[in-house]
Amino acid sequence: MGSHGHGDPPPSPSPSPPPPPPPTRTRRPVCAKCTKPVKLCLCSRFSSPPLHTSISITVLQHSHEVKHPLNSTRVAKLGFDNISVTHISDVNLHARLQIHPLNPQLSGSEPARLPTSIVTDGQKERPQIAKSRENPKPGKGFFNLNRGGDEGEGGNGIVTKEMNKYKVTCSPTSLTVTLERTAKPNLNWVPKTTIGKSLITNGFRVNKLHTKKKSNSTQIYQILEYDIIVPPNSVLLFPNEKSLALDSVDFQVKNLIVLDGTWAKAQRMYHENPWLKLLPHIKLDSVKESLYSEVRHEPKSGCLSTIESIVFALKKFGEDAERLDLILGVFESMILDQRRCKEEKFSDLSQP
């Protein structure tokens, strides 16, 4: 029986091989047009060219929605040829909005016929405003009217209303709103001013200069978030206590504006882009359950995806129902894809 000599060291164990590198995740190829994975591309599912409707479509899309796999605006962009999409983010520090009528020569030149559905935001003037007039404190609610002109305007034609978190200035040629994060400006009084009547009657151009703070930094920077045209006879699809049912609209609609985001994000967009409050508001009547209901949480019954809202509104306004249903069918196929992916994932997890 052999044995190691007393002076011989024991054999050293062979080194264990290094662990294999973690598997690299290859990114799935994505369609540049619809931004879906190539195997789930939506582009080929449209059986006809993009639909041209007599009513143009403006989508204000919250920045958080842009890359969401179930966002329905991608279907709208492919399905309509007269749609524009503007990306909007929450006000981080503060923002400044400048609004100019499309036809400045008409400002105050003749009485404007206001649509019967001009909407206010339902906020009432708070009692502290009257107190502040006697003892004004900047930023806490006071009017600076310098009375002497018509409509209660100052001799220079400028009316300013300053409240906590926002300031609104009406001049003979423009409306300017500066606001801080989470502000909810009340513009109920603006339609009574000369510039307010001109904006409502003639349409307007609005730009938003956004002041932001870089994450994990003290650096402040500004961006021009948007510069858009809001044509005359635009309406906002947004439900509140002043919104008209579609059957009650008594004027020709030429542009439909839709907010694309969760209900909470849509409400914040509404307040932080207060020119929306100058538009007639419309709402959908009770409709069937959203196609979203099985794959994406909705805060309450009656909530619809952006594409469903657009399609149902355009149908009510007399657009081509058959073509609109084809566009909605593509959205339904996208939802079926998501449901199938969820089922396959669940099936894989349940395998022993």
VOGU-3710 file (C-alpha; in Angstrom, 3 decimals, decimal comma):
1> mgshghgdpp> 0,000/0,000/0,000  1,690/3,158/-1,148  1,909/6,309/0,894  3,248/9,827/0,513  6,614/10,503/2,065  6,469/12,546/5,193  8,304/15,409/3,482  6,147/15,566/0,375  3,469/18,327/0,375  -0,062/17,243/-0,417
11> pspspspppp> -1,086/17,846/-4,030  -2,634/21,282/-4,526  -6,231/21,244/-5,707  -6,698/22,207/-9,322  -8,109/25,749/-9,666  -11,843/25,904/-10,313  -12,796/27,366/-13,686  -14,041/30,990/-13,645  -17,806/31,402/-13,657  -19,325/31,882/-17,084
21> ppptrtrrpv> -20,121/35,489/-18,002  -23,756/36,499/-17,560  -25,773/36,036/-20,710  -25,891/39,202/-22,765  -29,377/40,479/-23,467  -29,730/41,268/-27,102  -32,142/44,066/-27,840  -35,043/43,030/-29,971  -35,105/44,779/-33,322  -37,697/47,550/-33,307
31> cakctkpvkl> -39,668/49,039/-36,195  -38,541/52,629/-36,684  -42,041/53,726/-37,699  -44,398/52,195/-35,128  -41,703/51,620/-32,437  -42,993/48,109/-31,741  -40,746/45,012/-31,872  -40,386/43,915/-35,493  -42,253/40,661/-34,913  -45,186/42,705/-33,542
41> clcsrfsspp> -44,974/45,526/-36,102  -48,262/47,358/-36,646  -47,477/48,991/-39,976  -48,579/46,102/-42,189  -51,895/45,770/-40,367  -53,361/48,873/-41,977  -55,294/47,820/-45,057  -55,596/51,332/-46,504  -53,635/54,614/-46,570  -53,865/56,965/-43,572
51> lhtsisitvl> -57,335/58,449/-43,211  -57,853/62,148/-43,907  -60,666/63,592/-41,797  -62,284/67,007/-42,084  -61,395/67,557/-38,411  -57,677/67,718/-37,687  -56,320/65,988/-34,572  -53,883/67,394/-32,014  -52,545/65,024/-29,360  -50,778/66,461/-26,325
61> qhshevkhpl> -48,826/63,452/-25,090  -47,319/63,240/-21,628  -43,620/62,418/-21,816  -44,113/59,290/-19,672  -46,405/57,822/-22,328  -43,997/58,057/-25,250  -42,299/54,684/-24,727  -45,130/52,816/-23,018  -45,640/49,521/-24,913  -49,414/49,924/-24,861
71> nstrvaklgf> -49,609/53,590/-25,755  -52,298/53,961/-28,401  -51,106/57,232/-29,938  -48,730/55,197/-32,122  -51,831/53,703/-33,779  -53,348/57,167/-34,271  -50,134/58,467/-35,875  -50,205/55,617/-38,378  -53,951/55,740/-38,991  -54,514/59,465/-39,657
81> dnisvthisd> -52,711/61,811/-42,033  -53,801/65,079/-40,373  -52,603/64,418/-36,827  -49,912/66,226/-34,853  -48,377/65,014/-31,584  -46,727/67,343/-29,063  -44,818/65,990/-26,068  -45,430/67,651/-22,712  -43,759/67,105/-19,348  -44,739/68,126/-15,831
91> vnlharlqih> -43,575/71,562/-14,760  -40,384/70,938/-12,811  -39,603/74,417/-11,465  -41,602/76,946/-13,456  -42,836/77,664/-16,966  -43,810/80,677/-19,045  -46,503/80,468/-21,696  -47,048/83,175/-24,301  -50,250/83,170/-26,325  -50,834/85,391/-29,378
101> plnpqlsgse> -53,973/85,552/-31,558  -53,549/84,279/-35,104  -55,018/87,498/-36,500  -53,779/90,327/-34,260  -55,425/92,995/-36,432  -58,812/91,822/-35,189  -57,961/92,303/-31,515  -60,719/94,493/-30,157  -61,803/95,668/-33,603  -65,258/94,222/-33,256
111> parlptsivt> -67,240/92,362/-30,614  -66,412/88,675/-30,737  -69,158/86,079/-30,895  -68,193/83,638/-28,193  -69,126/79,964/-28,626  -71,926/78,968/-26,293  -69,666/76,337/-24,755  -66,792/78,431/-23,419  -65,593/76,555/-20,372  -64,382/77,783/-17,026
121> dgqkerpqia> -62,509/75,569/-14,634  -65,164/75,784/-11,969  -62,967/77,544/-9,411  -64,482/80,461/-7,545  -62,561/83,515/-6,436  -61,474/82,944/-2,856  -62,409/85,434/-0,109  -58,749/86,249/0,583  -58,521/88,029/-2,776  -60,691/90,884/-1,525
131> ksrenpkpgk> -58,587/91,146/1,620  -55,424/91,145/-0,435  -56,601/94,144/-2,432  -56,571/96,163/0,765  -53,294/94,730/2,035  -51,573/93,094/-0,948  -48,846/90,499/-0,471  -46,984/89,489/-3,627  -47,633/85,904/-4,619  -50,600/85,506/-2,246
141> gffnlnrggd> -53,421/86,743/-4,417  -53,937/90,289/-5,624  -55,126/92,171/-8,687  -53,017/94,847/-10,307  -55,631/96,578/-12,422  -54,566/100,258/-12,573  -58,135/101,072/-13,479  -58,847/103,621/-16,154  -59,187/101,689/-19,411  -62,139/99,758/-20,757
151> egeggngivt> -63,026/96,316/-19,360  -61,320/97,280/-16,107  -57,934/97,345/-17,802  -55,138/99,737/-16,958  -54,423/102,868/-18,951  -51,739/100,913/-20,788  -54,252/98,186/-21,591  -52,555/95,638/-19,327  -54,412/93,540/-16,767  -52,449/91,391/-14,326
161> kemnkykvtc> -53,736/88,828/-11,886  -51,243/87,289/-9,489  -52,023/84,382/-7,215  -50,056/81,831/-5,266  -47,938/79,860/-7,772  -49,037/81,707/-10,922  -49,389/85,064/-12,646  -51,554/85,964/-15,649  -50,972/89,108/-17,723  -53,312/90,285/-20,479
171> sptsltvtle> -52,024/92,960/-22,845  -53,808/94,244/-25,971  -51,806/91,793/-28,108  -51,011/88,742/-25,979  -51,719/86,636/-22,922  -48,797/85,546/-20,731  -48,970/82,963/-17,947  -46,080/82,176/-15,624  -46,561/79,311/-13,226  -44,807/77,078/-10,756
181> rtakpnlnwv> -45,001/73,332/-10,288  -48,552/72,003/-9,606  -50,170/75,414/-10,163  -53,832/75,483/-11,201  -54,397/78,851/-12,878  -57,924/80,207/-12,968  -58,612/81,939/-16,298  -62,349/82,468/-15,835  -61,959/86,229/-16,296  -59,795/86,132/-19,443
191> pkttigksli> -62,648/85,637/-21,992  -64,083/88,996/-20,877  -60,936/90,879/-21,918  -60,248/92,158/-25,426  -57,346/89,766/-25,941  -59,361/86,873/-24,520  -62,145/87,449/-27,046  -59,600/87,622/-29,856  -57,895/84,378/-28,805  -61,173/82,505/-28,585
201> tngfrvnklh> -62,540/83,828/-31,873  -59,448/83,808/-34,083  -57,382/80,936/-32,722  -53,887/81,425/-31,386  -50,244/80,443/-31,324  -48,821/79,313/-27,980  -45,278/78,578/-26,896  -44,036/77,230/-23,595  -40,617/77,998/-22,134  -39,881/75,418/-19,463
211> tkkksnstqi> -37,318/76,018/-16,692  -35,986/72,756/-15,294  -33,431/71,452/-12,844  -31,151/68,631/-13,881  -31,548/65,489/-11,789  -28,836/65,031/-9,130  -27,574/68,523/-9,882  -28,187/72,140/-9,000  -27,887/73,196/-12,639  -30,886/75,071/-14,055
221> yqileydiiv> -31,679/75,130/-17,756  -34,481/76,263/-20,082  -36,078/74,541/-23,040  -38,728/75,578/-25,526  -41,102/72,700/-24,892  -43,502/73,531/-27,701  -44,622/76,199/-30,136  -47,959/75,218/-31,643  -50,901/76,636/-33,571  -54,404/76,237/-32,137
231> ppnsvllfpn> -56,759/77,035/-35,032  -60,217/78,590/-34,652  -63,018/76,156/-33,797  -60,733/73,874/-31,799  -62,275/71,814/-29,003  -60,722/69,950/-26,092  -61,890/66,426/-25,322  -61,780/66,546/-21,539  -64,560/65,659/-19,097  -65,478/68,094/-16,357
241> ekslaldsvd> -68,633/69,710/-15,015  -68,741/72,252/-17,852  -68,053/69,878/-20,763  -70,650/69,555/-23,501  -71,981/66,250/-24,722  -71,078/65,810/-28,383  -74,724/66,041/-29,424  -74,899/69,518/-27,844  -72,091/71,080/-29,890  -73,702/73,901/-31,905
251> fqvknlivld> -70,736/75,035/-34,026  -68,488/73,454/-36,631  -65,504/71,703/-35,072  -62,294/71,927/-37,100  -59,659/70,655/-34,666  -59,904/68,022/-31,915  -57,397/68,261/-29,049  -56,828/65,167/-26,904  -54,651/64,682/-23,806  -52,672/61,435/-23,817
261> gtwakaqrmy> -51,672/60,239/-20,362  -53,006/58,565/-17,255  -55,962/60,352/-15,702  -53,700/61,937/-13,062  -51,188/63,073/-15,694  -53,944/64,402/-17,965  -55,330/66,523/-15,125  -51,896/67,951/-14,418  -51,324/68,698/-18,111  -54,678/70,466/-18,158
271> henpwlkllp> -53,773/72,820/-15,316  -50,124/73,395/-16,250  -51,070/74,300/-19,835  -53,913/76,661/-18,919  -54,637/77,898/-22,451  -56,601/74,657/-22,712  -59,162/76,239/-20,388  -59,981/78,860/-23,042  -61,283/76,175/-25,411  -64,769/74,696/-25,606
281> hikldsvkes> -64,705/71,350/-23,767  -66,499/68,227/-24,937  -67,035/64,815/-23,396  -68,039/61,404/-24,665  -71,369/59,902/-23,713  -71,306/56,606/-21,856  -69,518/54,118/-24,071  -68,617/50,466/-23,924  -65,732/49,229/-21,793  -62,285/50,109/-23,050
291> lysevrhepk> -60,210/47,535/-24,903  -57,530/48,464/-22,386  -59,471/46,963/-19,489  -57,756/43,547/-19,547  -54,157/44,695/-19,968  -53,830/48,164/-18,440  -55,301/49,533/-15,235  -57,888/52,267/-15,662  -58,737/54,487/-12,661  -62,486/54,285/-13,165
301> sgclstiesi> -65,073/52,884/-15,518  -65,630/54,874/-18,675  -61,952/55,685/-19,204  -60,841/55,068/-22,775  -57,534/54,927/-24,563  -56,524/57,919/-26,650  -57,256/56,187/-29,960  -60,673/55,000/-28,744  -61,544/58,538/-27,624  -60,504/59,975/-30,995
311> vfalkkfged> -62,440/57,365/-32,970  -65,655/57,678/-30,950  -65,572/61,493/-31,107  -64,935/61,557/-34,867  -67,774/59,097/-35,440  -70,120/61,427/-33,560  -68,973/64,299/-35,760  -69,875/62,321/-38,886  -66,501/61,042/-40,114  -66,144/57,743/-42,020
321> aerldlilgv> -67,226/55,136/-39,439  -66,046/52,147/-41,488  -62,519/53,514/-41,904  -62,422/54,535/-38,253  -63,340/50,991/-37,222  -60,426/49,650/-39,284  -58,037/51,893/-37,342  -59,567/50,741/-34,072  -59,126/47,151/-35,243  -55,356/47,659/-35,418
331> fesmildqrr> -55,380/48,880/-31,829  -57,396/45,816/-30,829  -54,806/43,571/-32,482  -52,074/45,321/-30,453  -54,014/44,572/-27,269  -54,380/40,919/-28,310  -50,605/40,757/-28,818  -50,074/42,000/-25,283  -52,594/39,568/-23,833  -50,921/36,686/-25,673
341> ckeekfsdls> -47,483/37,741/-24,408  -48,800/37,847/-20,841  -50,315/34,382/-21,184  -47,091/32,950/-22,617  -45,045/34,514/-19,839  -47,404/33,138/-17,193  -47,281/29,704/-18,842  -43,459/29,703/-18,789  -43,406/30,654/-15,110  -45,821/27,875/-14,195
351> qp> -43,735/25,170/-15,878  -42,088/22,768/-13,330
//
